[in-house]
């Protein structure tokens, strides 16, 4: 650690009450923005310069700002051990061996941190957590590169590594400084494509107006505007964090005053406590995502409709989607998205035997892995095991209850679908605020105390739904009910089609007469805005009608003239007589 860097943070810590290392962590994230701008402007044709710059910045952050010499060597050591394991151990069990070794090392770091706590001090554990995701996905990608494409999914094909990268490329990937401590994580194939700039080879837009205008000779498009928006958003999230943490505290939640609240008020306070905790993560992840966008690695192609560049490749959280999620799946998909992607593609689907669908064991294994990855505190396990049951019950609700609120066609919303969605949103938000409380509190006794004060409402709901869906009147009854709805709908549809056909047959003779008169059926009904469907035919008919009227008028005039001449002749004869 450099003394001249440490002194300002010590002074700020004394005045603000925030720990020195936490201030340093925020500073290092903000520092990533100008450094990302420099990285982006290094020559694209000389990737080794980018690699050295990335490694140098990470070394400076770990040792110059945080004095984590041992921690930096730990990152290098685990990375190189994984590299050589992937290169020379060509067994199908290689990814599992790497996974077991990395998770064991991760548990050791968590245990050390738990046994020898240093509140407010940043250690290498956070960076190691991000590294575990990168290294395990790297091993699976190398393994997939040794298999034929017929044995792989489209995602695995797009991420596979057929040739071991150079050590310099590999180290710059694992030490990518904008996401060093808080993520986001991404696969090596994405990083390699960013490094050689092939990630920017998007399909050509459909029109010239939708093609982004090049600003310079660099292949990386300008990303300063979306990065700035992320930076300002992160600052706003941090400001809200300070406000909400003052209103919703763990001390009050565990204190005697909390018991004086009514049950509904307790549930709402717990939701506010959970929301206040999420704000901190919104700020941190949005801040690091902005730095990644500024480097260009957040580039995700061009939108085919709007023609605008998408910068959501490394998005880690979508706050609006999460806070309005109507079911457990939508909630989890919007939270810690890159970690969820890692758990899905490199744990959940890898645990599942080939040719079979993932089941409850895959879900439990994935949530257990997530708990081990986060740490050894009891709160993590209470949260993730309960979360596994929530996800399973949510699948039952979506599969057997939701169709009853749709039309029998399974697509059109029924009259009560909006009510179902609203109730789903409320239940989802309150259930996850309850389940995630131990994740924030961590201590076993305190976590159970909070759940007791909540009367275990989420667990009671899970147990009731679980028993119902596994009872004789559960899934079987709902399936029969839905089948009856579909059968009645199909019968009604057949009756309507039959009536429509009979009506068309009744109208057929009259329509034939109209066709003989050169009048189209379309002309009987007005088109949009009252304009006839067949304008040309209407004009022709109008002209014909006008001609017929003119002929009739002419004939009438000529007939009158003949009668007039005849009368004059008779009058002349009379006069002569």
C-alpha positions as a printed NumPy array, in Angstrom:
array([[   0.   ,    0.   ,    0.   ],
       [   1.256,    3.456,   -0.91 ],
       [   1.155,    5.835,    2.065],
       [   0.196,    8.912,    0.056],
       [  -2.836,    7.026,   -1.29 ],
       [  -3.869,    5.7  ,    2.107],
       [  -3.852,    9.038,    3.996],
       [  -6.829,   10.716,    2.206],
       [  -9.002,    7.65 ,    2.766],
       [  -8.104,    7.555,    6.454],
       [  -9.199,   11.174,    6.792],
       [ -12.455,   10.557,    4.898],
       [ -13.174,    7.513,    7.026],
       [ -12.788,    9.496,   10.241],
       [ -15.22 ,   12.144,    9.004],
       [ -17.863,    9.937,    7.352],
       [ -17.939,    6.861,    9.57 ],
       [ -17.488,    4.599,    6.531],
       [ -14.556,    2.186,    6.767],
       [ -11.377,    3.096,    4.938],
       [ -11.356,   -0.036,    2.783],
       [ -14.972,    0.414,    1.716],
       [ -14.115,    3.919,    0.517],
       [ -11.123,    2.507,   -1.325],
       [ -13.291,   -0.105,   -2.981],
       [ -15.694,    2.513,   -4.336],
       [ -12.733,    4.656,   -5.418],
       [ -11.136,    1.738,   -7.292],
       [ -14.413,    1.109,   -9.136],
       [ -14.698,    4.763,  -10.15 ],
       [ -11.003,    4.793,  -11.112],
       [ -11.801,    2.008,  -13.564],
       [ -13.659,    4.504,  -15.773],
       [ -10.716,    6.667,  -16.895],
       [  -8.476,    3.599,  -17.006],
       [ -11.055,    1.816,  -19.168],
       [ -10.954,    4.791,  -21.515],
       [  -7.199,    4.393,  -21.813],
       [  -7.516,    0.637,  -22.374],
       [ -10.025,    1.195,  -25.139],
       [  -7.618,    3.46 ,  -26.999],
       [  -4.666,    1.093,  -27.044],
       [  -3.927,   -0.298,  -30.533],
       [  -6.358,   -3.013,  -31.568],
       [  -3.657,   -4.629,  -33.705],
       [  -1.376,   -5.079,  -30.659],
       [  -3.42 ,   -6.983,  -28.042],
       [  -0.347,   -7.689,  -25.902],
       [  -0.335,   -4.016,  -24.902],
       [  -3.901,   -4.335,  -23.662],
       [  -2.983,   -7.485,  -21.757],
       [  -0.043,   -5.863,  -19.989],
       [  -2.096,   -2.785,  -19.159],
       [  -4.889,   -4.895,  -17.611],
       [  -2.473,   -6.948,  -15.497],
       [  -0.561,   -3.827,  -14.394],
       [  -3.721,   -2.014,  -13.277],
       [  -4.932,   -5.052,  -11.302],
       [  -1.517,   -5.334,   -9.643],
       [  -1.651,   -1.643,   -8.698],
       [  -5.19 ,   -1.927,   -7.262],
       [  -4.377,   -5.02 ,   -5.194],
       [  -1.005,   -3.866,   -3.866],
       [  -0.908,   -0.079,   -4.229],
       [  -4.409,    0.657,   -2.933],
       [  -5.265,   -2.346,   -0.731],
       [  -1.868,   -3.853,    0.151],
       [  -3.058,   -7.333,   -0.866],
       [   0.289,   -8.813,   -1.926],
       [  -0.579,  -12.273,   -0.646],
       [  -4.047,  -12.01 ,   -2.108],
       [  -2.704,  -11.109,   -5.552],
       [  -0.34 ,  -14.075,   -5.468],
       [  -3.312,  -16.254,   -4.468],
       [  -5.187,  -15.148,   -7.589],
       [  -2.163,  -15.853,   -9.778],
       [  -1.504,  -19.237,   -8.15 ],
       [  -5.052,  -20.589,   -8.506],
       [  -5.26 ,  -19.263,  -12.059],
       [  -2.039,  -20.917,  -13.207],
       [  -2.884,  -24.211,  -11.481],
       [  -6.215,  -24.259,  -13.333],
       [  -4.527,  -23.376,  -16.631],
       [  -2.1  ,  -26.298,  -16.511],
       [  -4.803,  -28.686,  -15.279],
       [  -6.999,  -27.792,  -18.264],
       [  -4.082,  -28.046,  -20.693],
       [  -2.616,  -31.401,  -19.657],
       [  -5.343,  -33.346,  -17.827],
       [  -7.463,  -34.476,  -20.777],
       [  -9.937,  -36.568,  -18.846],
       [ -13.71 ,  -36.051,  -19.083],
       [ -13.568,  -35.486,  -15.318],
       [ -11.178,  -32.56 ,  -15.674],
       [ -13.854,  -29.844,  -15.166],
       [ -15.156,  -31.608,  -12.056],
       [ -11.663,  -31.929,  -10.595],
       [ -11.067,  -28.232,  -11.205],
       [ -14.467,  -27.373,   -9.742],
       [ -13.791,  -29.42 ,   -6.591],
       [ -10.324,  -27.911,   -6.102],
       [ -11.462,  -24.309,   -6.664],
       [ -14.5  ,  -24.654,   -4.402],
       [ -12.371,  -26.235,   -1.657],
       [  -9.949,  -23.335,   -1.857],
       [ -12.89 ,  -20.947,   -1.83 ],
       [ -14.268,  -22.584,    1.32 ],
       [ -10.864,  -22.276,    2.999],
       [ -10.829,  -18.533,    2.328],
       [ -14.381,  -18.182,    3.637],
       [ -13.543,  -20.181,    6.764],
       [ -10.432,  -18.091,    7.424],
       [ -12.449,  -14.914,    7.05 ],
       [ -15.142,  -16.284,    9.391],
       [ -12.674,  -17.459,   12.059],
       [ -10.5  ,  -14.34 ,   11.917],
       [ -12.961,  -11.563,   11.065],
       [ -11.777,   -8.057,   10.234],
       [ -14.902,   -5.882,    9.947],
       [ -14.699,   -3.236,    7.261],
       [ -11.512,   -4.651,    5.727],
       [ -11.496,   -5.737,    2.085],
       [  -9.655,   -8.998,    1.477],
       [  -9.122,  -11.125,   -1.612],
       [ -12.22 ,  -13.289,   -1.028],
       [ -14.483,  -11.198,   -3.261],
       [ -12.008,  -11.297,   -6.152],
       [ -11.567,  -15.052,   -5.639],
       [ -15.33 ,  -15.572,   -5.881],
       [ -15.381,  -13.88 ,   -9.292],
       [ -12.295,  -15.884,  -10.261],
       [ -13.947,  -19.207,   -9.39 ],
       [ -16.704,  -18.484,  -11.914],
       [ -14.183,  -17.599,  -14.599],
       [ -11.887,  -20.568,  -13.989],
       [ -14.593,  -23.241,  -13.769],
       [ -16.285,  -21.952,  -16.927],
       [ -12.854,  -21.89 ,  -18.624],
       [ -12.31 ,  -25.575,  -17.802],
       [ -15.724,  -26.549,  -19.132],
       [ -15.074,  -24.563,  -22.322],
       [ -11.764,  -26.386,  -22.852],
       [ -13.525,  -29.703,  -22.218],
       [ -16.272,  -28.812,  -24.725],
       [ -13.613,  -27.907,  -27.291],
       [ -12.484,  -31.532,  -27.27 ],
       [ -15.972,  -32.852,  -28.113],
       [ -17.835,  -32.925,  -31.442],
       [ -20.464,  -30.242,  -31.951],
       [ -23.163,  -32.903,  -32.099],
       [ -22.635,  -33.533,  -28.367],
       [ -22.926,  -29.848,  -27.433],
       [ -25.695,  -27.306,  -27.012],
       [ -25.654,  -24.034,  -29.008],
       [ -24.421,  -22.188,  -25.893],
       [ -21.581,  -24.671,  -25.413],
       [ -20.586,  -24.423,  -29.078],
       [ -20.388,  -20.632,  -28.857],
       [ -18.202,  -20.803,  -25.721],
       [ -15.94 ,  -23.767,  -26.49 ],
       [ -12.135,  -23.365,  -26.609],
       [ -10.453,  -25.51 ,  -29.254],
       [  -6.931,  -24.158,  -28.681],
       [  -5.33 ,  -23.226,  -25.376],
       [  -4.766,  -19.457,  -25.206],
       [  -1.411,  -17.871,  -24.468],
       [  -0.597,  -17.249,  -20.809],
       [  -0.62 ,  -13.476,  -21.266],
       [  -4.12 ,  -13.55 ,  -22.815],
       [  -5.294,  -15.902,  -20.084],
       [  -3.956,  -13.817,  -17.166],
       [  -5.439,  -10.606,  -18.555],
       [  -8.786,  -12.416,  -18.753],
       [  -8.775,  -13.574,  -15.129],
       [  -7.408,  -10.214,  -13.874],
       [  -9.671,   -7.951,  -15.943],
       [  -9.594,   -4.887,  -13.678],
       [ -13.093,   -3.368,  -14.273],
       [ -14.647,   -6.53 ,  -12.798],
       [ -11.854,   -7.633,  -10.468],
       [ -13.61 ,   -7.4  ,   -7.074],
       [ -17.361,   -7.357,   -7.807],
       [ -17.752,   -8.874,  -11.258],
       [ -19.387,   -9.23 ,  -13.672],
       [ -17.984,  -12.553,  -14.79 ],
       [ -17.947,  -13.643,  -18.437],
       [ -16.591,  -16.525,  -20.493],
       [ -13.124,  -16.596,  -22.008],
       [ -14.545,  -16.918,  -25.548],
       [ -16.238,  -13.534,  -25.11 ],
       [ -13.03 ,  -11.971,  -23.821],
       [ -11.002,  -13.414,  -26.72 ],
       [ -13.472,  -11.992,  -29.217],
       [ -13.231,   -8.612,  -27.494],
       [  -9.437,   -8.766,  -27.559],
       [  -9.234,   -9.413,  -31.312],
       [ -12.271,   -7.142,  -31.931],
       [ -14.311,   -9.836,  -33.691],
       [ -16.999,   -9.22 ,  -31.067],
       [ -17.864,   -6.074,  -33.017],
       [ -18.488,   -7.989,  -36.26 ],
       [ -22.272,   -7.654,  -36.07 ],
       [ -24.568,   -8.747,  -38.903],
       [ -25.171,   -5.837,  -41.285],
       [ -28.301,   -3.797,  -40.481],
       [ -31.304,   -4.1  ,  -42.786],
       [ -31.143,   -0.477,  -43.908],
       [ -28.524,    2.206,  -44.296],
       [ -30.278,    4.395,  -41.738],
       [ -29.792,    1.826,  -38.988],
       [ -26.05 ,    1.428,  -39.461],
       [ -24.019,    3.077,  -36.665],
       [ -21.805,    5.84 ,  -37.972],
       [ -18.09 ,    5.229,  -37.375],
       [ -16.494,    7.882,  -35.213],
       [ -12.872,    6.916,  -35.732],
       [ -10.622,    4.252,  -37.157],
       [ -11.026,    2.187,  -33.988],
       [ -13.322,   -0.804,  -34.329],
       [ -14.754,   -0.336,  -30.83 ],
       [ -17.87 ,    1.884,  -31.065],
       [ -18.264,    4.899,  -28.821],
       [ -19.661,    3.852,  -25.464],
       [ -19.144,    6.962,  -23.345],
       [ -22.845,    7.853,  -23.207],
       [ -24.174,    4.489,  -21.896],
       [ -21.199,    4.248,  -19.53 ],
       [ -21.92 ,    7.72 ,  -18.138],
       [ -25.567,    6.8  ,  -17.625],
       [ -24.475,    3.732,  -15.638],
       [ -22.116,    5.853,  -13.537],
       [ -24.827,    8.39 ,  -12.679],
       [ -27.306,    5.592,  -11.963],
       [ -24.821,    3.957,   -9.593],
       [ -24.362,    7.218,   -7.704],
       [ -28.143,    7.516,   -7.354],
       [ -28.362,    3.939,   -6.037],
       [ -25.671,    4.669,   -3.445],
       [ -27.495,    7.811,   -2.277],
       [ -30.715,    5.8  ,   -1.89 ],
       [ -28.768,    3.136,   -0.009],
       [ -27.684,    5.66 ,    2.621],
       [ -31.26 ,    6.916,    3.01 ],
       [ -32.965,    3.523,    3.237],
       [ -30.37 ,    2.006,    5.557],
       [ -31.15 ,    4.798,    8.006],
       [ -34.85 ,    3.882,    7.877],
       [ -34.557,    0.084,    7.892],
       [ -31.862,   -1.324,   10.161],
       [ -30.925,   -4.771,   11.404],
       [ -30.774,   -3.472,   14.967],
       [ -34.452,   -2.502,   14.936],
       [ -35.405,   -5.747,   13.194],
       [ -33.812,   -7.763,   16.016],
       [ -34.726,   -5.369,   18.832],
       [ -37.702,   -5.487,   21.24 ],
       [ -39.47 ,   -2.522,   19.6  ],
       [ -40.071,   -4.562,   16.451],
       [ -42.399,   -6.939,   18.324],
       [ -44.795,   -4.056,   19.022],
       [ -45.643,   -3.817,   15.325],
       [ -48.669,   -5.616,   13.892],
       [ -47.992,   -8.638,   11.634],
       [ -48.697,   -6.696,    8.394],
       [ -46.398,   -3.877,    9.56 ],
       [ -43.649,   -6.421,   10.338],
       [ -43.929,   -7.909,    6.853],
       [ -43.72 ,   -4.467,    5.244],
       [ -40.713,   -3.513,    7.397],
       [ -38.934,   -6.722,    6.413],
       [ -39.593,   -5.885,    2.755],
       [ -38.091,   -2.41 ,    3.292],
       [ -35.075,   -3.951,    5.025],
       [ -34.527,   -6.299,    2.089],
       [ -34.994,   -3.475,   -0.447],
       [ -32.444,   -1.292,    1.36 ],
       [ -29.894,   -4.112,    1.154],
       [ -30.534,   -4.62 ,   -2.573],
       [ -29.838,   -0.952,   -3.284],
       [ -26.181,   -1.417,   -2.339],
       [ -25.813,   -4.227,   -4.867],
       [ -27.612,   -2.197,   -7.519],
       [ -25.026,    0.54 ,   -7.057],
       [ -21.948,   -1.705,   -7.086],
       [ -23.001,   -3.834,  -10.053],
       [ -24.173,   -0.86 ,  -12.099],
       [ -20.866,    0.887,  -11.427],
       [ -18.732,   -2.041,  -12.59 ],
       [ -20.995,   -2.67 ,  -15.58 ],
       [ -20.447,    0.909,  -16.736],
       [ -16.664,    0.459,  -16.636],
       [ -16.992,   -2.756,  -18.669],
       [ -19.164,   -0.934,  -21.2  ],
       [ -16.526,    1.77 ,  -21.513],
       [ -13.904,   -0.833,  -22.452],
       [ -16.246,   -2.188,  -25.136],
       [ -16.759,   -5.667,  -23.709],
       [ -20.373,   -4.802,  -22.907],
       [ -21.116,   -4.596,  -26.651],
       [ -23.906,   -6.998,  -27.628],
       [ -24.612,   -6.263,  -31.281],
       [ -27.064,   -3.95 ,  -32.988],
       [ -30.801,   -4.018,  -32.41 ],
       [ -32.458,   -5.195,  -35.627],
       [ -35.496,   -2.935,  -35.163],
       [ -34.13 ,    0.346,  -33.8  ],
       [ -30.631,    0.066,  -35.27 ],
       [ -29.142,    1.119,  -31.932],
       [ -26.146,   -0.563,  -30.343],
       [ -26.915,   -2.832,  -27.386],
       [ -24.544,   -2.669,  -24.394],
       [ -26.094,   -5.358,  -22.194],
       [ -23.644,   -8.257,  -22.63 ],
       [ -22.383,   -8.07 ,  -19.028],
       [ -25.502,   -6.676,  -17.34 ],
       [ -25.641,   -8.14 ,  -13.845],
       [ -28.926,   -6.796,  -12.483],
       [ -32.151,   -5.281,  -13.825],
       [ -33.706,   -3.462,  -10.841],
       [ -37.048,   -2.597,  -12.442],
       [ -37.678,   -6.16 ,  -13.621],
       [ -36.691,   -7.544,  -10.229],
       [ -38.854,   -5.173,   -8.194],
       [ -41.884,   -5.907,  -10.401],
       [ -41.279,   -9.646,  -10.897],
       [ -44.507,  -11.652,  -10.94 ],
       [ -42.936,  -15.047,  -10.216],
       [ -39.798,  -16.623,   -8.782],
       [ -38.271,  -17.273,  -12.178],
       [ -38.477,  -13.628,  -13.266],
       [ -37.125,  -12.517,   -9.881],
       [ -34.062,  -14.768,  -10.024],
       [ -33.349,  -14.033,  -13.685],
       [ -33.086,  -10.3  ,  -12.945],
       [ -30.737,  -10.679,   -9.944],
       [ -26.982,  -11.341,  -10.118],
       [ -27.518,  -12.409,  -13.705],
       [ -23.981,  -13.46 ,  -14.566],
       [ -23.701,  -15.611,  -11.458],
       [ -27.06 ,  -17.17 ,  -12.303],
       [ -25.844,  -17.811,  -15.836],
       [ -22.752,  -19.525,  -14.446],
       [ -24.835,  -21.651,  -12.076],
       [ -27.222,  -22.6  ,  -14.87 ],
       [ -24.691,  -23.448,  -17.6  ],
       [ -21.863,  -24.888,  -15.506],
       [ -23.672,  -26.431,  -12.51 ],
       [ -27.408,  -26.971,  -13.06 ],
       [ -27.186,  -28.342,  -16.613],
       [ -23.896,  -30.188,  -15.991],
       [ -25.321,  -32.041,  -12.979],
       [ -28.265,  -33.233,  -15.06 ],
       [ -27.542,  -36.538,  -16.857],
       [ -27.426,  -36.252,  -20.629],
       [ -30.791,  -36.869,  -22.253],
       [ -32.777,  -36.146,  -19.084],
       [ -34.57 ,  -33.052,  -17.855],
       [ -33.314,  -31.219,  -14.763],
       [ -35.247,  -32.137,  -11.634],
       [ -35.404,  -31.304,   -7.954],
       [ -31.943,  -32.805,   -7.311],
       [ -30.426,  -30.471,   -9.901],
       [ -32.179,  -27.537,   -8.236],
       [ -30.972,  -28.495,   -4.75 ],
       [ -27.419,  -29.101,   -6.039],
       [ -27.361,  -25.706,   -7.715],
       [ -28.628,  -23.831,   -4.658],
       [ -26.165,  -25.715,   -2.436],
       [ -23.311,  -24.725,   -4.765],
       [ -24.465,  -21.127,   -4.634],
       [ -24.489,  -21.248,   -0.826],
       [ -20.964,  -22.747,   -0.671],
       [ -19.739,  -20.167,   -3.16 ],
       [ -21.08 ,  -17.318,   -1.024],
       [ -19.559,  -18.542,    2.248],
       [ -20.001,  -20.775,    5.264],
       [ -22.316,  -18.563,    7.318],
       [ -25.541,  -20.405,    8.274],
       [ -27.677,  -17.63 ,    6.811],
       [ -26.586,  -18.501,    3.28 ],
       [ -27.797,  -22.088,    3.622],
       [ -31.112,  -21.092,    5.185],
       [ -31.718,  -18.762,    2.242],
       [ -30.655,  -21.024,   -0.604],
       [ -32.308,  -24.215,    0.63 ],
       [ -35.572,  -22.339,    1.196],
       [ -35.129,  -20.699,   -2.196],
       [ -34.937,  -24.128,   -3.846],
       [ -38.348,  -25.031,   -2.43 ],
       [ -39.789,  -21.678,   -3.495],
       [ -38.597,  -22.235,   -7.053],
       [ -40.064,  -25.738,   -7.152],
       [ -43.465,  -24.618,   -5.829],
       [ -43.403,  -21.671,   -8.259],
       [ -42.982,  -24.142,  -11.136],
       [ -46.097,  -25.99 ,   -9.965],
       [ -48.071,  -22.729,   -9.817],
       [ -46.977,  -21.694,  -13.292],
       [ -47.645,  -25.137,  -14.756],
       [ -51.009,  -25.937,  -13.146],
       [ -52.589,  -22.707,  -11.852],
       [ -51.567,  -20.073,  -14.394],
       [ -53.282,  -21.799,  -17.386],
       [ -56.622,  -21.45 ,  -15.553],
       [ -56.274,  -17.656,  -15.832],
       [ -55.654,  -17.819,  -19.571],
       [ -58.15 ,  -18.531,  -22.305],
       [ -58.305,  -22.211,  -23.283],
       [ -56.122,  -21.438,  -26.295],
       [ -53.256,  -20.923,  -23.807],
       [ -52.3  ,  -17.543,  -25.285],
       [ -55.026,  -14.971,  -24.72 ],
       [ -55.291,  -13.531,  -21.218],
       [ -58.435,  -14.368,  -19.33 ],
       [ -60.615,  -11.804,  -17.508],
       [ -58.748,  -12.338,  -14.209],
       [ -55.198,  -12.605,  -15.592],
       [ -54.238,   -9.116,  -14.402],
       [ -55.419,   -9.94 ,  -10.894],
       [ -53.358,  -13.154,  -10.996],
       [ -50.269,  -11.191,  -12.088],
       [ -50.765,   -8.579,   -9.357],
       [ -51.122,  -11.225,   -6.658],
       [ -48.105,  -13.042,   -8.103],
       [ -46.001,   -9.875,   -7.849],
       [ -47.007,   -9.243,   -4.215],
       [ -46.455,  -12.858,   -3.154],
       [ -43.094,  -13.044,   -4.958],
       [ -41.731,   -9.849,   -3.414],
       [ -42.859,  -10.668,    0.131],
       [ -41.678,  -14.287,   -0.115],
       [ -38.177,  -13.359,   -1.229],
       [ -37.85 ,  -10.561,    1.341],
       [ -38.58 ,  -13.226,    3.97 ],
       [ -36.295,  -15.889,    2.499],
       [ -33.321,  -13.543,    1.928],
       [ -33.342,  -12.135,    5.485],
       [ -30.842,  -14.792,    6.727],
       [ -28.613,  -13.998,    3.724],
       [ -28.288,  -10.461,    5.084],
       [ -28.179,  -11.291,    8.794],
       [ -25.928,  -14.404,    8.427],
       [ -26.15 ,  -15.454,   12.084],
       [ -28.229,  -18.608,   12.684],
       [ -29.891,  -17.54 ,   15.926],
       [ -30.777,  -14.076,   14.657],
       [ -32.102,  -15.474,   11.375],
       [ -34.422,  -17.916,   13.156],
       [ -35.545,  -15.069,   15.458],
       [ -36.61 ,  -12.955,   12.478],
       [ -38.471,  -15.86 ,   10.87 ],
       [ -40.2  ,  -16.559,   14.187],
       [ -41.359,  -12.958,   14.41 ],
       [ -42.734,  -13.362,   10.885],
       [ -44.627,  -16.499,   12.006],
       [ -42.784,  -18.442,    9.276],
       [ -45.384,  -17.238,    6.788],
       [ -43.411,  -18.182,    3.674],
       [ -42.521,  -21.643,    4.958],
       [ -46.148,  -22.236,    5.915],
       [ -47.212,  -21.243,    2.404],
       [ -44.568,  -23.471,    0.8  ],
       [ -45.614,  -26.456,    2.941],
       [ -49.319,  -25.942,    2.193],
       [ -48.769,  -25.693,   -1.565],
       [ -46.341,  -28.606,   -1.561],
       [ -48.857,  -30.834,    0.23 ],
       [ -51.672,  -29.725,   -2.047],
       [ -49.798,  -30.394,   -5.289],
       [ -48.786,  -33.85 ,   -4.025],
       [ -52.28 ,  -34.735,   -2.769],
       [ -54.93 ,  -36.734,   -4.7  ],
       [ -56.818,  -33.466,   -5.323],
       [ -53.747,  -31.553,   -6.445],
       [ -52.12 ,  -31.768,   -9.841],
       [ -54.481,  -34.458,  -11.147],
       [ -57.571,  -32.391,  -10.354],
       [ -56.108,  -29.255,  -11.955],
       [ -55.135,  -31.169,  -15.097],
       [ -58.677,  -32.582,  -15.432],
       [ -60.155,  -29.103,  -14.87 ],
       [ -57.994,  -27.634,  -17.606],
       [ -58.864,  -30.496,  -19.978],
       [ -62.575,  -29.856,  -19.403],
       [ -62.097,  -26.141,  -20.15 ],
       [ -60.27 ,  -26.945,  -23.378],
       [ -62.906,  -29.529,  -24.429],
       [ -65.759,  -27.06 ,  -23.799],
       [ -63.905,  -24.351,  -25.711],
       [ -63.274,  -26.642,  -28.677],
       [ -66.938,  -27.697,  -28.729],
       [ -68.087,  -24.076,  -28.64 ],
       [ -65.643,  -23.269,  -31.414],
       [ -67.037,  -26.08 ,  -33.58 ],
       [ -70.608,  -24.815,  -33.03 ],
       [ -69.601,  -21.267,  -33.987],
       [ -67.82 ,  -22.494,  -37.123],
       [ -70.887,  -24.534,  -38.104],
       [ -73.218,  -21.554,  -37.62 ],
       [ -70.896,  -19.333,  -39.618],
       [ -70.836,  -21.845,  -42.467],
       [ -74.641,  -22.103,  -42.508],
       [ -74.927,  -18.318,  -42.586],
       [ -72.543,  -18.143,  -45.535],
       [ -74.624,  -20.746,  -47.41 ],
       [ -77.796,  -18.694,  -46.825],
       [ -76.116,  -15.575,  -48.144],
       [ -74.67 ,  -17.37 ,  -51.2  ],
       [ -77.664,  -16.903,  -53.678],
       [ -77.944,  -13.217,  -52.965],
       [ -74.208,  -12.787,  -53.337],
       [ -74.309,  -14.51 ,  -56.737],
       [ -76.914,  -12.022,  -57.975],
       [ -74.73 ,   -9.185,  -56.711],
       [ -71.728,  -10.581,  -58.548],
       [ -73.745,  -10.746,  -61.781],
       [ -74.591,   -7.072,  -61.302],
       [ -70.854,   -6.383,  -61.051],
       [ -71.153,   -5.492,  -57.327],
       [ -68.51 ,   -6.97 ,  -55.049],
       [ -69.301,   -8.279,  -51.59 ],
       [ -66.564,   -6.019,  -50.229],
       [ -68.507,   -2.988,  -51.434],
       [ -71.439,   -3.925,  -49.209],
       [ -69.331,   -3.219,  -46.128],
       [ -67.353,   -0.033,  -45.568],
       [ -63.6  ,   -0.391,  -45.184],
       [ -61.344,    1.425,  -42.719],
       [ -62.455,    4.998,  -41.973],
       [ -65.579,    4.399,  -44.153],
       [ -63.579,    4.057,  -47.39 ],
       [ -64.823,    1.164,  -49.632],
       [ -62.568,   -1.855,  -49.919],
       [ -62.77 ,   -1.91 ,  -53.781],
       [ -62.529,    1.733,  -54.817],
       [ -61.807,    0.967,  -58.478],
       [ -64.986,   -1.065,  -58.896],
       [ -67.021,    1.634,  -57.18 ],
       [ -65.68 ,    4.266,  -59.584],
       [ -66.493,    2.074,  -62.595],
       [ -70.014,    1.478,  -61.321],
       [ -70.503,    5.201,  -60.682],
       [ -69.329,    6.083,  -64.209],
       [ -71.625,    3.439,  -65.722],
       [ -74.538,    4.775,  -63.726],
       [ -73.786,    8.32 ,  -64.87 ],
       [ -73.602,    7.201,  -68.528],
       [ -76.902,    5.354,  -68.223],
       [ -78.569,    8.436,  -66.759],
       [ -77.153,   10.618,  -69.556],
       [ -78.451,    8.205,  -72.217],
       [ -81.857,    8.118,  -70.614],
       [ -81.981,   11.904,  -70.476],
       [ -80.913,   12.201,  -74.128],
       [ -83.539,    9.722,  -75.241],
       [ -86.14 ,   11.634,  -73.309],
       [ -85.178,   14.866,  -75.006],
       [ -85.218,   13.34 ,  -78.507],
       [ -88.642,   11.799,  -77.84 ],
       [ -90.037,   15.149,  -76.754],
       [ -88.638,   16.78 ,  -79.91 ],
       [ -90.372,   14.244,  -82.164],
       [ -93.677,   14.782,  -80.41 ],
       [ -93.242,   18.571,  -80.775],
       [ -92.647,   18.352,  -84.557],
       [ -95.657,   16.154,  -85.03 ],
       [ -97.886,   18.6  ,  -83.211],
       [ -96.682,   21.53 ,  -85.301],
       [ -97.587,   19.717,  -88.57 ],
       [-101.1  ,   18.967,  -87.427],
       [-101.58 ,   22.566,  -86.329],
       [-100.506,   23.791,  -89.757],
       [-103.   ,   21.528,  -91.481],
       [-105.774,   22.811,  -89.253],
       [-104.875,   26.375,  -90.012],
       [-104.923,   25.618,  -93.727],
       [-108.344,   24.098,  -93.417]])
